[in-house]
Amino acid sequence: MEPSEKLLDMRRITKRFPGVLALSEVDFDVRKGEVHALVGENGAGKSTLMKILSGVYERDGGEVTFKDQPVAFRSPRQAQLAGITTIYQELNQVPYLSVTENIFLGAELTRGVALRWADMHQQARELLAKLHLDVDPRTPVGQLGVGMQQMVEVAKALYHKADLIIMDEPTSSLSIREINDLFAIVRELKDQGVSVIYISHHLEETFAVSDRITVLRDGRLISTQPTADLSVDKLIRLMVGRDLSEKFPKELVEPGDEVLRVEGLNQGGRLHDINFTVHAGEVLGLAGLVGAGRTELVRAIFGADPIDSGRFYVMGKPATIKSSRDAVNHGIGLLTEDRKRQGLFLQMSVRENITMSVLERLTRSLITNRKKETEVAQQYIDSLAIKASSQDQLAINLSGGTQQKVVLSKWLATSPRLLIFDEPTRGIDVGAKVEIYRMINELASRGVAILMVSSELPEILGMSDRIMVMAGGRIRGFLSRGEASEERIMELATATDRKLIEQVLPELAA
């Protein structure tokens, strides 16, 4: 490769944290106008490498050259001014500001001391139109769904006209149409000579969009190869150092008694006449596009949001669920889509997060029995193979897969009858996904009912006993495991014909 073809060249990058060698002499380069995928299990060093590049961390060793110039960015702002924009998995937005304000934040258009609001709103509309988003740019970002917020970050990156865009799990909350729109934008950027570093746990996406793939494992470079020379199975072996013979290790369990029945549930124009049941040992998959009402439904079942009408039955008996406490008392647990903001206390320890839901059981006279608390935490650390330096490690410092295990431990400690998984493997690497699936199997074998919401059709098809499909706040139909397919789910989710379905399904889904 000629030096002029390289936009970015990182050599022998090393980074140490207390007690941890996060990166060990890693080499990584990006060519002009290329999409270079960076993959690896959680904790492999992907985010650390990108944070060094974007000025969040200082490197302990190595060299970085960008546009043929040695660089050592000391802040993300420095990197952005040099031509590097990052779209983080954990969105970096101000929720009470509008879409326009978030796109232009720190780079507002002015005339003297006055802001050129009309010009900014117009440019924001044009950027959103490129992403096929019909959103008023004056809308506060906090009022948008997670998927829409992600696309606003993409629009912000387009505005800054970067030479290099780092996309960290950009499709984690996007619908199929939005994913295909994003892929089209990535191809347009390539045609314009813009380079993209694409980080994703969705390996099919990686093959669809990338030119080369670099694999990291345990902070070390394993391989960099042209995408055309790899297969999904080969890539998985490089990532995890072992053969995962089955992506979805589903174990069939004979369903038992009815655990939850929902009748006539309606909520504020968002949910309409919802009726369904889920049984002990059953995994009921809940599918639908972004905005279908899936998260609204599970929040209503958990008592997090009030309903207008409807009835709940738990173990065949009427149940009043008006709060999350009511739901927990009835044996219902919810692993939320956004585990960091809604599932964990990030500045608290692994032990405190695991035992939070059963603290009353461990407390007498306002004093927590530390011995019992430690025993309960250790039980789940051992049984779920939670990778933490100690029980005192803060949740914020754990990988995504390990954080999800801590959240699951919190609910297992309550001995639940029904567990609701809302996007259980979002932002989790392929190895940790299989571990989560095996835990779902184990729970089902113990007679726990599972309601699993997922935007990943292969995951829904691979792990569900039955599939419930929603669109427009309504249940459009149920599919047995034997009759379900991606095409049939999409027919119900879009209420449209097969020709349109073929246009919106991911390129490599088949």
C-alpha positions in Angstrom: 0.0 0.0 0.0 1.4 3.4 -1.0 1.6 5.9 1.9 -0.7 8.3 0.0 -3.5 5.7 0.1 -3.5 5.7 3.8 -5.7 8.2 5.6 -5.0 6.8 9.1 -2.1 4.7 10.3 -1.9 3.5 14.0 1.2 1.6 14.9 2.1 -0.4 18.1 -0.7 1.2 20.1 -0.5 0.3 23.8 -2.8 1.3 26.6 -2.7 0.3 30.3 -5.3 0.8 33.0 -4.7 -0.1 36.7 -4.1 -3.8 36.7 -5.1 -4.2 33.0 -3.2 -4.2 29.7 -6.1 -2.9 27.5 -4.1 -2.7 24.2 -0.8 -4.4 23.4 1.1 -3.0 20.4 -2.0 -3.0 18.1 -1.6 -2.0 14.4 -4.6 -0.5 12.5 -4.9 1.5 9.4 -7.6 3.0 7.2 -7.4 3.8 3.5 -9.1 6.7 1.8 -12.6 6.0 0.8 -12.8 2.6 2.6 -15.1 1.1 5.1 -12.9 -0.8 7.6 -14.8 -2.9 10.1 -13.3 -3.4 13.6 -14.7 -6.4 15.4 -14.1 -8.4 18.6 -15.8 -9.6 21.8 -16.7 -7.0 24.4 -13.4 -6.2 26.2 -11.3 -6.9 23.1 -10.1 -3.3 23.0 -12.1 -1.9 20.2 -13.5 1.1 22.1 -10.2 1.8 23.8 -8.4 2.0 20.4 -11.1 4.3 19.1 -11.0 6.5 22.2 -7.2 6.9 21.7 -7.8 7.9 18.1 -10.6 10.4 19.0 -8.7 12.1 21.9 -10.7 10.6 24.8 -7.6 8.6 26.1 -3.9 9.2 25.8 -1.9 6.3 24.5 0.9 4.8 26.6 2.9 3.7 23.5 2.8 3.8 19.7 2.3 6.3 16.9 -0.7 7.7 15.1 -0.5 9.3 11.7 -3.6 11.0 10.2 -3.5 12.6 6.7 0.3 12.0 6.6 0.8 14.0 9.8 1.7 12.6 13.3 -1.1 13.4 15.7 -1.9 13.0 19.4 -5.4 14.4 20.0 -6.0 15.5 23.6 -9.8 15.9 23.2 -12.6 14.8 20.9 -13.0 18.4 19.8 -9.4 18.4 18.5 -10.1 15.2 16.6 -13.3 16.6 15.2 -11.5 19.8 14.0 -8.9 17.6 12.3 -11.6 15.7 10.4 -12.6 12.8 12.7 -16.2 12.4 13.8 -17.4 9.7 16.2 -20.9 8.3 16.4 -21.0 6.6 19.8 -23.2 3.6 20.7 -24.2 5.5 23.9 -25.7 8.6 22.3 -23.9 11.9 23.1 -26.9 14.2 23.0 -28.6 16.9 25.0 -32.2 15.6 25.3 -33.9 18.9 26.0 -32.4 20.6 23.0 -34.0 20.3 19.5 -32.8 18.1 16.7 -31.3 21.2 15.0 -29.5 22.3 18.1 -28.0 18.9 18.6 -26.8 18.7 15.0 -25.1 22.1 15.2 -24.0 22.0 18.8 -20.6 23.7 19.0 -20.7 24.7 15.3 -23.7 27.0 15.1 -24.3 29.2 12.1 -24.1 32.9 13.1 -24.6 36.4 11.7 -22.6 38.6 14.0 -23.8 37.5 17.5 -27.2 36.3 16.2 -27.9 32.6 15.4 -29.1 31.9 11.9 -32.0 29.7 13.0 -33.8 29.6 9.6 -30.6 28.4 7.9 -29.8 25.8 10.6 -33.4 24.4 10.5 -33.3 24.2 6.7 -29.9 22.4 6.7 -31.1 20.1 9.4 -34.2 19.2 7.2 -31.9 18.5 4.3 -29.6 16.3 6.3 -32.6 14.4 7.8 -34.1 14.0 4.3 -30.9 12.3 3.1 -31.6 9.7 5.8 -35.3 9.5 4.8 -36.4 10.9 8.2 -39.7 12.8 8.4 -38.9 14.7 11.6 -39.5 18.3 12.5 -36.0 19.6 13.4 -37.5 21.7 16.1 -38.5 18.6 18.1 -36.5 18.0 21.3 -34.3 15.0 20.8 -35.5 13.5 24.2 -39.0 13.1 22.6 -37.6 10.8 19.9 -37.2 7.1 20.2 -33.7 5.6 20.5 -33.6 4.6 16.8 -34.4 8.1 15.7 -31.9 9.6 18.1 -29.2 7.4 16.5 -30.1 8.7 13.1 -29.8 12.3 14.4 -26.2 11.4 15.3 -25.6 10.2 11.8 -27.0 13.5 10.5 -24.6 15.4 12.8 -21.7 13.5 11.4 -22.8 14.3 7.8 -22.9 18.0 8.8 -19.3 18.1 9.9 -18.1 16.6 6.6 -15.5 14.5 8.3 -12.7 12.8 6.4 -13.1 9.8 8.8 -16.3 8.8 10.6 -16.2 6.2 13.4 -19.5 4.4 13.7 -19.8 2.5 17.0 -22.8 0.1 16.8 -24.7 2.6 14.6 -27.6 0.2 13.8 -28.2 -1.1 17.4 -31.6 0.5 17.6 -32.5 1.0 13.9 -35.3 -0.6 12.0 -34.6 -2.6 8.8 -35.5 0.4 6.6 -33.3 2.7 8.6 -30.4 0.2 8.4 -30.7 0.0 4.6 -30.8 3.9 4.5 -27.7 4.0 6.6 -25.9 1.5 4.3 -26.8 3.8 1.4 -25.4 6.8 3.2 -22.2 4.8 3.9 -21.8 4.0 0.2 -22.4 7.6 -0.7 -19.7 8.7 1.8 -17.3 6.1 0.2 -18.0 7.5 -3.2 -17.1 11.0 -1.9 -13.7 9.7 -0.6 -14.8 9.6 3.1 -13.5 6.7 5.2 -15.6 4.9 7.8 -14.5 2.7 10.8 -17.5 0.5 11.4 -17.8 -1.3 14.7 -20.7 -3.7 15.0 -21.6 -7.0 16.7 -24.0 -7.7 13.8 -21.6 -9.7 11.6 -24.0 -9.9 8.6 -23.9 -6.1 8.5 -20.2 -6.1 8.7 -20.0 -8.3 5.6 -22.6 -6.2 3.8 -20.9 -2.8 4.3 -17.1 -3.3 4.8 -14.0 -3.6 2.5 -11.7 -4.9 5.2 -12.1 -6.4 8.7 -9.7 -6.2 11.6 -10.2 -8.5 14.5 -9.0 -7.7 18.1 -9.0 -10.2 21.0 -7.9 -9.5 24.5 -6.3 -6.2 23.5 -4.2 -7.7 20.7 -4.4 -7.7 16.9 -5.5 -11.1 15.6 -6.0 -10.4 11.9 -6.7 -7.8 9.2 -8.1 -9.3 6.0 -10.2 -8.2 3.0 -13.9 -8.9 3.7 -14.2 -11.0 0.6 -11.6 -13.5 2.0 -13.6 -14.2 5.2 -16.8 -16.0 6.1 -19.0 -15.5 9.1 -17.8 -18.8 10.7 -14.2 -18.0 10.1 -14.6 -14.5 11.6 -16.3 -15.8 14.7 -13.4 -18.2 15.2 -11.0 -15.3 14.9 -13.0 -13.2 17.4 -13.6 -15.7 20.2 -10.7 -18.2 19.7 -13.1 -21.1 19.6 -15.8 -22.6 17.4 -19.3 -21.5 18.1 -21.1 -24.3 16.2 -24.5 -22.9 16.9 -25.4 -19.2 17.0 -28.9 -19.8 18.5 -28.6 -22.9 20.8 -32.4 -23.2 21.3 -33.6 -26.0 23.5 -37.2 -26.9 23.2 -39.2 -27.1 26.4 -42.8 -28.3 26.8 -44.8 -25.2 27.8 -46.5 -25.4 31.2 -49.3 -23.5 32.9 -50.3 -20.0 31.9 -48.1 -17.5 33.7 -49.5 -14.2 32.3 -52.6 -13.3 30.4 -53.3 -9.8 29.1 -56.8 -8.9 28.0 -58.1 -5.8 26.2 -55.1 -3.6 27.0 -55.3 0.0 25.7 -53.0 2.9 26.4 -53.2 6.5 25.2 -53.4 5.9 21.5 -50.2 3.9 21.6 -51.6 0.4 22.4 -54.9 -1.0 21.0 -56.8 -4.0 22.3 -53.8 -6.1 23.2 -54.6 -9.8 24.0 -52.1 -12.6 24.6 -50.8 -15.3 27.0 -47.4 -16.6 27.8 -46.8 -20.0 29.6 -44.2 -21.4 31.9 -41.1 -22.6 30.0 -42.2 -20.7 26.9 -40.1 -18.1 25.0 -42.6 -15.8 23.4 -40.8 -13.6 20.9 -42.2 -10.1 20.3 -41.3 -8.7 16.8 -42.1 -5.5 15.0 -40.4 -2.4 13.4 -39.3 0.6 15.4 -42.5 2.4 16.6 -44.6 -0.7 16.6 -45.4 -0.4 20.3 -43.2 -3.3 21.6 -41.4 -1.3 24.3 -44.6 0.5 25.3 -46.3 -2.9 25.8 -43.6 -4.3 28.0 -43.5 -1.1 30.1 -47.2 -1.3 30.6 -47.0 -5.0 31.7 -44.3 -4.0 34.1 -46.4 -1.1 35.5 -43.8 1.5 34.4 -46.5 3.4 32.4 -50.2 3.6 33.2 -52.8 2.0 31.0 -56.3 3.3 30.1 -58.0 -0.1 30.2 -57.3 -3.8 30.3 -56.8 -6.7 32.7 -53.8 -8.8 33.8 -54.0 -12.4 35.1 -50.9 -14.0 36.8 -51.0 -17.7 37.3 -54.7 -17.6 36.3 -55.7 -15.0 39.0 -56.6 -11.4 38.4 -53.6 -9.1 39.1 -53.5 -5.4 39.7 -50.3 -3.9 38.2 -50.1 -0.2 38.6 -46.5 0.1 39.4 -43.2 -1.6 39.0 -43.4 -2.7 42.6 -46.7 -4.4 41.9 -45.1 -6.2 38.9 -42.2 -7.4 41.0 -44.5 -8.6 43.7 -46.3 -10.7 41.1 -43.0 -12.3 40.0 -42.4 -10.1 36.9 -39.0 -8.8 36.0 -37.9 -6.5 33.1 -34.5 -6.3 31.6 -34.8 -2.9 29.8 -33.5 -2.0 26.3 -31.3 0.7 27.8 -29.5 -1.2 30.6 -27.1 1.7 31.4 -29.8 4.3 32.1 -32.6 2.1 33.3 -31.2 -1.3 34.4 -28.0 -0.4 36.4 -26.7 2.0 38.9 -23.4 2.7 37.0 -21.6 4.2 39.9 -22.4 1.4 42.3 -20.6 -1.9 42.6 -21.4 -5.3 41.0 -22.5 -6.6 44.5 -24.8 -3.6 45.1 -26.5 -3.9 41.7 -27.1 -7.6 42.0 -28.6 -7.4 45.5 -30.6 -4.1 45.0 -33.8 -5.9 44.1 -33.7 -8.1 47.3 -32.2 -5.6 49.7 -35.3 -5.8 52.0 -34.5 -9.5 52.5 -31.0 -8.8 53.5 -31.7 -5.9 55.8 -32.7 -5.9 59.5 -33.2 -2.8 61.6 -32.0 -0.6 58.7 -28.7 -2.5 58.6 -27.7 -4.7 55.7 -26.2 -8.1 56.5 -23.0 -7.7 54.5 -22.2 -11.4 54.7 -25.5 -12.5 53.2 -25.2 -9.7 50.6 -21.8 -11.0 49.6 -23.0 -14.6 49.4 -26.0 -13.7 47.2 -23.8 -11.6 44.9 -21.2 -14.4 44.7 -23.8 -17.0 43.8 -24.7 -15.2 40.6 -21.2 -14.1 39.8 -20.3 -17.8 39.8 -23.4 -19.2 38.1 -23.4 -16.6 35.3 -19.6 -16.4 35.0 -19.6 -12.6 35.5 -16.2 -11.3 34.6 -15.4 -8.7 37.2 -12.1 -7.9 39.1 -14.1 -8.1 42.4 -17.6 -7.7 43.8 -16.6 -4.0 44.4 -15.9 -3.2 40.7 -18.2 -0.4 39.5 -20.8 -1.4 36.9 -19.7 1.5 34.6 -16.4 -0.3 34.1 -17.9 -3.6 32.9 -18.3 -4.6 29.3 -21.7 -4.6 27.7 -22.2 -8.4 28.0 -21.1 -8.4 31.6 -23.4 -5.5 32.4 -26.3 -7.5 31.0 -25.4 -10.5 33.2 -25.4 -8.2 36.3 -28.9 -6.9 35.3 -30.1 -10.5 34.8 -28.6 -11.5 38.2 -30.6 -8.7 39.8 -33.8 -10.2 38.5 -32.9 -13.8 39.1 -32.4 -13.0 42.8 -36.2 -12.2 42.9 -37.1 -15.8 41.8 -39.3 -14.5 38.9 -42.2 -16.2 37.2 -41.9 -14.1 34.1 -38.9 -12.3 32.7 -39.2 -9.7 30.0 -36.1 -9.2 27.9 -36.2 -6.0 25.9 -33.5 -6.2 23.2 -31.4 -8.7 25.4 -28.3 -8.7 23.2 -28.2 -5.1 22.0 -24.5 -4.1 21.9 -23.3 -7.5 23.0 -20.6 -9.5 21.2 -21.3 -12.8 19.5 -19.7 -14.9 22.3 -21.7 -13.1 25.0 -24.9 -13.5 22.9 -24.6 -17.2 23.0 -24.1 -17.1 26.8 -27.3 -15.0 27.1 -29.2 -17.5 24.9 -28.1 -20.4 27.0 -29.3 -18.5 30.1 -32.7 -18.1 28.5 -32.7 -21.8 27.8 -31.8 -22.5 31.4 -34.6 -20.2 32.7 -37.1 -21.8 30.4 -36.1 -25.3 31.6 -36.8 -24.2 35.2 -40.3 -23.1 34.2 -39.7 -19.4 33.9 -41.9 -17.7 31.2 -39.9 -15.5 28.8 -41.2 -12.6 26.8 -38.4 -11.5 24.5 -38.4 -8.3 22.4 -35.9 -8.2 19.6 -35.3 -6.2 16.5 -33.0 -8.9 15.1 -35.2 -11.3 13.1 -32.6 -14.2 13.2 -32.6 -13.9 17.0 -36.4 -13.9 17.2 -36.6 -16.9 14.8 -33.7 -18.8 16.5 -34.9 -18.5 20.2 -38.7 -18.2 20.2 -41.3 -21.0 20.7 -44.0 -18.6 19.4 -43.7 -15.2 17.8 -46.1 -12.3 18.4 -45.8 -9.6 15.7 -46.9 -5.9 16.4 -47.4 -2.9 14.1 -49.0 0.4 14.9 -49.6 -0.5 18.5 -51.7 -3.6 17.6 -50.9 -7.3 17.6 -51.0 -8.3 13.9 -50.6 -12.0 14.4 -49.0 -15.0 16.0 -46.6 -17.5 14.4 -45.5 -20.9 15.6 -41.9 -21.8 15.5 -42.5 -24.1 12.5 -44.4 -21.6 10.3 -42.3 -18.5 11.1 -39.9 -16.9 8.6 -38.3 -13.5 8.1 -40.7 -12.9 5.2 -43.8 -13.9 7.2 -42.8 -11.7 10.1 -42.3 -8.8 7.8 -45.6 -9.3 6.1 -47.3 -9.0 9.5 -45.0 -6.1 10.7 -45.6 -4.0 7.5 -49.0 -5.3 6.4 -47.6 -5.1 2.9 -46.6 -7.4 0.0 -43.6 -9.6 -0.6 -42.0 -7.3 -3.2 -41.6 -4.5 -0.7 -40.4 -6.9 1.9 -37.5 -8.0 -0.3 -36.5 -4.3 -0.6 -36.3 -3.7 3.1 -34.8 -7.0 4.3 -31.1 -6.7 5.1 -29.0 -7.6 2.1 -27.5 -10.8 3.7 -30.5 -11.8 5.7 -31.2 -14.8 3.5 
